[in-house]
Amino acid sequence: MVGICEYCGQAVECGDCAAPDEVAWEFCDCRDARHRQRLQAQIDEALEHLEEIFGERAEEYNHLPPVQHASLYELLRCAVAEVGTGHAASVSVGIPGGGTAVIRAGSKGEIRVSRRMSRVVTAEASI
């Protein structure tokens, strides 16, 4: 199938896809399409890191419990996309019983995904 690149308007061979005009940028070699391809690859890599740190593989990699609520995990996935596209510089989300998720753009444009755990021990002496 042939699709039209949304950036340059070229006709591009897209293989056997259902909506060739929507994915033509993935196959085009124009400057803007290449930029979006790199950006999408970066977002995909950050989503893999998100899975390692917060998803079902969290216990396997860092012995922390995965995020229990699907809607919260989906929020984190959206945060990765928003930081990756530059719509947000950073997003912090408190995870019930599991610290804080921090997704932010690094100084070199990379997407950083981290899970901050802090343990506070408090003792009070009353009079």
C-alpha positions as CSV (number, residue, x, y, z in Angstrom):
1,M,0.0,0.0,0.0
2,V,1.1,3.6,-0.6
3,G,0.7,6.3,1.9
4,I,1.3,10.1,1.9
5,C,3.9,11.4,4.4
6,E,2.3,14.0,6.6
7,Y,5.5,16.0,6.7
8,C,6.7,16.2,3.1
9,G,3.7,15.0,1.1
10,Q,5.7,12.2,-0.7
11,A,4.1,9.0,-1.7
12,V,5.7,6.2,0.4
13,E,5.4,2.4,0.1
14,C,4.1,1.3,3.5
15,G,3.7,-2.5,3.0
16,D,0.5,-4.2,4.2
17,C,-0.9,-1.7,6.7
18,A,-4.5,-0.8,7.3
19,A,-4.1,3.0,7.3
20,P,-1.1,3.8,5.1
21,D,-1.5,7.6,5.4
22,E,-1.3,7.4,9.2
23,V,2.0,5.5,9.2
24,A,3.7,6.8,6.1
25,W,6.1,8.9,8.2
26,E,7.5,5.7,9.6
27,F,8.8,4.7,6.1
28,C,9.7,8.2,4.7
29,D,13.2,9.5,4.6
30,C,12.5,13.2,4.8
31,R,14.1,15.2,7.6
32,D,11.0,15.7,9.7
33,A,10.0,12.0,9.4
34,R,13.5,10.9,10.5
35,H,13.2,13.3,13.5
36,R,9.9,11.7,14.5
37,Q,11.3,8.2,14.0
38,R,14.2,8.9,16.4
39,L,11.8,10.5,18.9
40,Q,9.5,7.5,18.7
41,A,12.4,5.1,19.2
42,Q,13.5,7.1,22.3
43,I,9.9,7.0,23.7
44,D,9.8,3.2,23.0
45,E,13.0,2.7,24.9
46,A,11.8,4.8,27.8
47,L,8.6,2.7,27.9
48,E,10.8,-0.5,28.2
49,H,12.5,1.1,31.2
50,L,9.1,2.0,32.6
51,E,8.1,-1.7,32.4
52,E,11.4,-2.7,34.1
53,I,10.9,-0.3,37.0
54,F,7.2,-0.1,37.5
55,G,5.6,-2.9,35.4
56,E,5.3,-6.7,35.9
57,R,9.1,-7.1,35.5
58,A,9.8,-4.7,38.5
59,E,10.2,-7.5,41.0
60,E,12.5,-9.4,38.7
61,Y,14.8,-6.4,38.1
62,N,14.9,-4.4,41.3
63,H,12.8,-6.3,43.9
64,L,10.2,-3.6,44.2
65,P,6.5,-4.3,43.8
66,P,4.9,-3.4,40.4
67,V,2.3,-0.6,40.2
68,Q,-1.0,-2.3,41.1
69,H,-3.5,-0.1,39.3
70,A,-3.7,-0.3,35.5
71,S,-4.9,3.3,35.3
72,L,-1.9,4.6,37.3
73,Y,0.5,2.6,35.0
74,E,-1.3,4.1,32.0
75,L,-0.8,7.6,33.4
76,L,3.0,6.8,33.7
77,R,3.0,5.6,30.0
78,C,1.3,8.9,29.0
79,A,3.8,10.9,31.0
80,V,6.7,9.2,29.1
81,A,5.1,10.4,25.8
82,E,4.5,13.9,27.1
83,V,8.1,14.3,28.3
84,G,9.4,12.7,25.1
85,T,7.6,15.1,22.9
86,G,8.6,18.1,25.0
87,H,5.1,18.9,26.3
88,A,6.3,18.4,29.8
89,A,9.8,18.8,31.3
90,S,9.1,16.4,34.2
91,V,6.3,14.5,35.8
92,S,6.3,13.2,39.4
93,V,3.6,10.8,40.6
94,G,3.2,9.3,44.1
95,I,2.8,5.6,44.0
96,P,0.8,4.2,46.9
97,G,3.1,2.0,48.9
98,G,5.8,2.3,46.3
99,G,7.6,5.6,46.4
100,T,7.5,8.2,43.7
101,A,7.7,7.9,39.9
102,V,9.8,10.6,38.3
103,I,9.9,10.9,34.5
104,R,11.9,13.9,33.2
105,A,13.9,15.1,30.3
106,G,17.7,15.0,30.8
107,S,20.1,17.7,29.9
108,K,21.0,16.0,26.6
109,G,17.3,15.3,25.6
110,E,17.1,11.8,27.0
111,I,14.1,10.6,28.8
112,R,14.9,9.5,32.4
113,V,12.6,7.2,34.2
114,S,13.2,6.7,38.0
115,R,11.6,5.3,41.0
116,R,12.4,7.1,44.2
117,M,12.1,5.2,47.4
118,S,12.8,6.8,50.8
119,R,12.6,5.4,54.1
120,V,12.1,7.7,57.0
121,V,12.3,6.5,60.6
122,T,10.8,8.8,63.1
123,A,10.7,8.6,66.9
124,E,8.9,10.9,69.3
125,A,9.5,11.4,72.9
126,S,6.6,13.0,74.7
127,I,6.7,14.7,78.0
